[in-house]
Amino acid sequence: MRIARFVQDSDPAFGVVDGDEGREEIAVIKGDPFFSGVQLTGERHKLEDVRLLAPIIPRSKVVGIGKNYADHAAEMGGEVPPAPLMFLKPNTSVIGPNDPVVLPSFSDEVSYEAELAVVIGRICKDVPLDRVDEVIFGYTCANDLTARDAQRTDNQWARAKGFDTSCPLGPWIETELDTDDLAIRGYLNGQLVQDGNTGDMIWGVKELVSYVSQAFTLLPGDVILTGTPAGVGLISDGERYDVSIEGIGRLSNTARS
């Protein structure tokens, strides 16, 4: 099931996206599916007639994972960390499909990172591996934008990873997905620059959710970014970046100064 968030009568609403590609419709959900389940109102819209928003604004946090692909760790000139490398992005960093990425004035080196994002569905802490599936609501595409110069100079990643608009999510949440072997690709102005597979992650989804939950209580709507494959590079004013993940869809955003 594909759960989207969109603008209806000037107010955000949730809906279920169905139909063939190019002819999709969105069936409106009553209330918030994270707390009320999926209850359809009977109202429907053509997908092309609504504006999609970020499928979730995290209730408390986005947890990022660094260097979770060996090829990316190598291209960054570092070794694979001995355990998942975690950082936080505020919920103010989140934007949706086609929203502009506003390049921060303090950086001249903002890079793109195509990533699979895990969306948490229930409050949880210290989740054992065999119960991770119970706490996941679904999955979406993410772009973990990073100010590389600030990352080098600050000695911690809050500013580099957490600036406003640095976390595009979308286009919707796929609730039923096997994440063991998914193509994950990134396109800069239509040109393929990242071409990876979730099967190459050092720590898979279950390991990451369990590990993160040892440090943080996870709330419904929290998001975990699972790392990016090789091929990261810089994005400039006016350039578009597309994240495409098999089984989910495509997320597109254009950078603006």
PEQUILIN-V411478 format. One record per backbone hydrogen bond with DSSP energy under -1.0 kcal/mol. CO is the residue of the C=O (numbers start at 1). NH is the residue of the N-H. If there is no record, write none. Layout:
co nh
CO NH
CO NH
This chain:
co nh
1 175
2 17
3 173
4 15
5 53
6 13
8 11
11 8
13 6
14 29
15 4
16 27
18 25
20 23
24 47
25 18
26 45
27 16
28 41
32 35
32 36
39 30
43 28
45 26
46 49
47 50
51 7
61 223
62 89
63 225
64 87
68 202
69 73
70 74
71 75
72 76
73 78
74 77
85 66
87 64
89 62
90 93
91 94
93 167
95 169
96 99
101 256
104 107
109 148
110 235
111 146
113 144
115 142
116 226
117 140
118 224
119 137
119 138
120 221
124 218
128 131
129 132
132 135
135 121
138 119
139 174
140 117
141 170
142 115
143 145
146 111
146 148
147 151
148 152
149 153
150 154
157 161
158 162
160 147
163 166
166 145
167 95
168 143
170 141
173 3
174 139
182 198
183 246
184 196
185 244
186 193
186 194
187 242
188 191
191 188
194 186
196 184
197 200
198 201
204 208
205 209
206 210
207 211
208 212
209 213
211 214
212 215
212 216
213 126
218 124
219 222
222 120
223 63
224 118
233 112
236 239
239 255
240 189
241 253
242 187
243 251
244 185
245 248
245 249
249 245
251 243
252 98
253 241
254 101
255 238
256 103
